[in-house]
Amino acid sequence: MKTFSRLTIGQYYPGESFIHRADPRLKIVLLLSILVTLFILSNFLGFFYLFLFFLVAIVVAKIPFSWILRGLRPLIYIILFTLIIHFFFTAGEPIARFGPFVVTEEGFKNGLLLSVRFILLVVGASLLTFTTSPIELTDGIEYLLTPLKRIKVPAHELAMMMTIALRFIPTLLLETDRIMKAQISRGADFESRNLLRRAKNLISLLVPLFIGVFRRADELALAMESRCYRGGEGRTRLRVLTMRGKDWMAGMATILFLLSAIYIGRL
């Protein structure tokens, strides 16, 4: 049985580091810039530069490396599947043969590049959630979407939905783990090699899970309604977001670093 209790997806790691105190709008914009940079880079040197950037950010934020590794653990099978697909199904110069399958030089390079890109993408997104509380994340997204209000886009509601969805990922994973343990204690087998039996047992997992999801959604709606929640209209904030001088300097330094990584990564 696979346990979900050690997953860190969507969790917040409390701290008092500079990255924790930085403006959430800055962190969101920089994350988007990093994601764009990841898809522009085309060699390992550029990825190595970004790896060093993330390493420094993790040390500055004082995030345990165990949290980063636990966040990557669920992705191992996806990464392995990506590598296998590229290794054996990309045309190019053959470098190894395993029976009827041929590993090509182009497939080997493309598979590694895509896997490294995917890992760095997950690490970057994890750093945002580790160092930004759900409330700050909601405020940051809403501020960035504010210009869209002119064309009747519900910025506050969109920000709230995205944050709630992100916040409930760990809760749903823990709920799944609890239901799996309960069903296994009743004789369910989720690791059977018989696909029909495994599918049948999954029904006993999915039905209570969906019931729990709808129940939580209903309870959340009732709680928000009982507190007279009416969206962003007339809403005040305990903390008004302001960009400090250190935030501007960190943002400009990061952008310059990303531009240099793009230049090096395109050589």
N, C-alpha and C positions, 0 to 999 in steps of 0.2 A: 504494500500500500504506500502510495506517495503521500507525504504529509505537506500541508500548505502553511503550517504554523510558523515556518521560518522564512517565508517570503517577505520581501521588503517593498514590493511594488506599491507606490502611492503613499508610503508612510512618511511622517515628518520626524526628523531627528533634532531635538531641541539643542540649541547652542547659542553662544554669544560671540561667534566669530564675525569678522568683517563681512563675509559672504551672507551670513544669516541676517545681518543688520542692513544689507544693501537693499535698495529700492526694488520691489518685486517687478515693476515694469522694466527696469534695466535687465534683470535676470531673464525675463521672458524674451525680450528683444535679442539679448545676446545668445540665448539658446536657439532661437530661430536662425540667427546669423551663423551659429556653429553648424546647424543642420544643413544649411545651404552650402557651407564650406565643405562638409563631408561629401556631398554629392558632386562637388566640383573637383576635388582632389582625385588624382589618377595614379599616384605612386606611393610606395611605402614610406618614403621620406616625409611627405606631407602628413601622413597619418601618424608618424612617429612624433612630429611636432605637436600635433593635437593630443597625443597620448601624454606628453610631458606637461601640456597645459592642464589636462584633467588631473594629473598626478599632483601638481602644485595646488590646484583648487581643492582636492580632497584633503591634502595636508593642512591647508589654511582653514578650511571649514571644520577640521578635526572630526571628520567622518570615519568611523572604523572601516578598515579595508574589508573586514568580514561582512559588513553590510553590502558593500559593492559586489563582492563575490556571490553572496546569497541572492542578490538581485539578478545576477547573470545565470545562476544555476538552472532555472527553468527553461533557459533558451538553448541549452546544450544540444538538444535533439534537433532543434530548428537549424542551428549552425552546422551540425553534422550533415543534415539533409541537404543544406545549401552547398556544402563542400562536395558531397558525392555527386549531386546533379551537375555541377560545373566540371568536376574532374573527368567524368566519363561521357558527358554529352555535349562537350564543346569541341568544335572542329579545330584542328591545328596540328602542330608538330608533335608526334607521339614521343613520350619520354619513358613510359612504362606500360606493361601489359599484364592484365590479370584475367586469364582465360579469354573470353570473347570481348572483354572490356579494355579500352585503351585510355590511358591518362595522357592528356595533351598538355603542352607547355602553356598554351593560352588558357586552358581550363583551370590548370593549377593556379596561375596568377590571378585570374578573374575570381575564382572561388575564395582565395585568401583575401583579396581586396574587399569583396562583398561582405565576408564574415567580419573582418576588422571594422569595416564601416558600420555594420549592424551593432557590433559590441560597443563602439564609441558612441553611437546614437543612443543606446539604452543607458550608458553611463551618464551621458549629458542630461538626459531627461530625469534620471534618478537624482542627480545632484540638485536639480530644480526642486523636486518634491521633498528631498531630505532637508533642504535649507530654507524652505518657504512654507509657512503655515497655511492651512486651507483658507483662512480669512484673508491673509495677505495675497494669496494667489487669486482669490475671487476679486479683490479690489484692483489688483494689477490688470487682470484680464478685462474688467469692466472699464477701467480708465483707457486702456488701449482701444477698446471697441466704441468709446464715446463718440468719435466722429461719425460713426455709422447711424447714430440716432437721428441724424438729419434726414435719412432715407427710411425712417420708421423701423429700423432694426432694433429689437429689444436687447440692448447690450447687457443690461443687468441680469435679465433672465437667462441669457446664453451663458454668461460667466458663472451664474449660480448652478446651472445644470452641469456644466463641465466640471466644476469643482466637486459637486456632490457625487458625480460618477467616479471621479478620481479618488475621492475620499472613501467610497464604499467598496473599492476593489479589495483592500485587505479584509474588510468585514465579510464579504462574500466568500473569499478564500477560506477564512476561518470557519464560516458556516458550512462550506463544502466539506472541509476536513472533519468537522463534528458529525455531520450526517453520515459520512463514509465510515467512521468508527462505529457509529450506532448500528448501521446496516451490517457491517462485518461481524459485530457481536451477535447478530441475528442469523448469521450463516451466509451472508452475501459474499460472492467471490468476484472482485473487480479485476483480478489478474489471471483469470482463466484463459486458456488458449482457445477455448471454444467461443467463437465470435457471437453465436446466437445466445449463449448463456451470459456472456459479458454484456451484450446489448440489453438483455432482459434485466440484469442486475442494475444497469445504469438507469433504468426507469425508476427503480426504487430510490435512486439518488436525485434524479432531475425533478421528479414530482414534488417532493418536500422542499427542494431548493427553490423552485419557482414560487411555491406557495409562500415561503419565507420572504422572498424578494418582494412579492406584491404586498405582503403584510407590512414589511418595513416601509415600503413606499407610502402605504396608506397612513401608517403611524406618523411618518415625517410630514405628510400633507396636513394631517390633523394638528400636529404640533405647531407648524408654521401658521396655520389658520387661527389657532387659538391665541397666538401672539400678534394677531392683526397684521400679518405679513401681506403687503400689497405691492411687492416688487420694489423697484428703485425709486418710485415716485415719492418725494418728500423725505427720503432716507438721509440721515446724517451719519457721520463716521466718527468713531472714537479717535482714530488715528488718520490724519490727512497725509497722503503720500507726498513727499517732497524730495527732490533730487539734491543731494548734498554735493559739495565739491569733490569729495572722495569718490562718489558714485560716477561723476562725469569723468574723472581721471581714469578710474578703473575701466569704464566703458570704452574710452578712446584707446587705452592701452590694449584692450582685448581686440578691438577692431583692427588696430595696426598689426597685432600678432596674427590675426586670421588672414589679413591681406598678404603678409609675408609667407604664411603657410601655403596660401593659394599659389603664390608666385613660385615657391619652391616645389610645390606638389604638381605643378604643370610643366616642370622642366623635363 
